[in-house]
Amino acid sequence: MEKLFCLGVAIGMVGGALLVANSYKARSLVKKSQAELLDKMDEMMDERLKAMESGEGEEKKTQKKK
């Protein structure tokens, strides 16, 4: 059963790669989706960095008071 599942996944991956490689619309859709994903990841990382910076600043202030 597991071998059959793995075989199905592999065949699906190969089929998807062939579809994207031979279709301009699919290829452009993949590129667009990748660009959107990278933009969202950049925004998320910027937010986390800002949160970390503000969190570190607060920790330093509390340590100075003690």
Secondary structure, 3 states (H helix, E strand, C coil): CHHHHHHHHHHHHHHHHHHHHHCHHHHHHHHHHHHHHHHHHHHHHHHHHHHHHHHHHHHHHHHHHC
